[in-house]
Structure formats: structure tokens, C-alpha cells
Amino acid sequence: MVIISVPDMTVSASGEFPYQEFSREHINYFTDISLSSLMIKHGFHIHTVFSRKENGELVGFFRKKSKVVQKDTNGEQKIQHYINQSKKYEDAIYANLQ
């Protein structure tokens, strides 16, 4: 069994501090679907995946098994939304600096 703890993209920051969620510490962010898909792609079976919303953590328990992957459009939308919000704050900062 493998236990994985990663940042949960569904409880990401507002974007008020532009792009701060993208750091060297966490290059990849996940939702339950994208984390499960990654693990399934590499031969693991989902045992349990849950979110600890109070600290923005996604925890997954996986066992070795088959390779069937589900596309995570929700995760893609959440990341794109975060980038768009960060861009709005960034643009406002640059406008004020001008």
C-alpha cells in the first residue's frame, strides 16, 4: 500500500497573492480524480482518497493493480480558474505600479 499526501487543488487560494500556490515545493497540484488517475496509470488501485480541507491536503491510499485512467476535466478547470484569478490580481498590481 502507498499513502500519498499532496496539495488539494479544490481548496486552492483565491489568487489574491498571484501565483503563490505554484512553488518549488509543490510542482503538481491534484484533485481526487487527477491523483487517482495518476496512480491508476501506474498500476495502483484506489483504496481511499479524502480531502483535509482545513489544511488544503489531499490524502490517498493506493494498492498495486490495473491501468484504467479517467480524464480530470474538473481539475483542469480549477487550475485554469486559479491562473485566471492570479492574472487579474497581477494585472491590478501592474496597473497600480504604472
Stockholm file with secondary structure:
# STOCKHOLM 1.0

chainA/1-98         MVIISVPDMTVSASGEFPYQEFSREHINYFTDISLSSLMIKHGFHIHTVFSRKENGELVGFFRKKSKVVQKDTNGEQKIQHYINQSKKYEDAIYANLQ
#=GR chainA/1-98 SS CEEEEEEBGGGCCCSSSTTTTSCSSCSCCBCHHHHHHHHHHTTEEEEEEEEEGGGTEEEEEEEECCCCCCCCHHHHHHHHHHHHHHHHHHHHHHHHHC
#=GC SS_cons        CEEEEEEBGGGCCCSSSTTTTSCSSCSCCBCHHHHHHHHHHTTEEEEEEEEEGGGTEEEEEEEECCCCCCCCHHHHHHHHHHHHHHHHHHHHHHHHHC
//
